[in-house]
Amino acid sequence: MRRERLYPINQWDAAHAMVMLSVTHAKRHDSTQQTLDEGRRRAAQTLDEGITGRRCGHLV
């Protein structure tokens, strides 16, 4: 039986998930480059917060 890994999540997984979510969201809504840039900025911010321990590992 396969065990799902919830925590800990490494930084690459977190950043990759955020970027993929932003790309999917932008495609779904036929959005502009601005949405992609915002998603990448949020992914970088989430990554920084994870490294410095300012926030729990939620990907929302």
N, C-alpha and C positions, 0 to 999 in steps of 0.2 A: 504494500500500500504506500502510495506516495504522500509524503508529508509536505504540506504547503509551508513555505517559509514566510512568516510575517515580519519578524524583526530578528536580528538587525538588518537593515537595508543599507547597502553600501552607496557611496556618493554617486558613482557612475550610474547605478540603477535609478536613483532618484532623479538625477538630471535628465537621463534618457527618457524616463517616463513622462516628465514634464514637457519636454520638447515634443515627444510623440503626441501627447494629448493636445498641445497647442496646434500642431500641424493638422491633426484630425479635425479639431474644432474649426480651424480656418477653412479647410476644404468643405466641411459640411455646410458652412454658412457662406461659402464663396467670398471669403473676406480678403482684405488687402494685406500687403506686406507688413503693415503696421501691427496686425494681430500676431503674425509670426515673431516679429521683433519683441513684442510684449511678452509672448510666451517664453522666448529665450531669456529675456531679462528676469522673469519670474523664476525660471529654472535655476539661473545663476544665483539669484537671491536665496532660494530654497537651499541650494548647495552650500552657500556661505553660512546660512543659519545652522545647517546640520553640522558643519565642521566646527563652528564656534559653540555649538550646544545651546543656542538661544531659543530653539524651538524643538518640539517633539517631532518624530519622523512621519508626520502626516503629509500626504501628497495632495492636499486640497488647496 
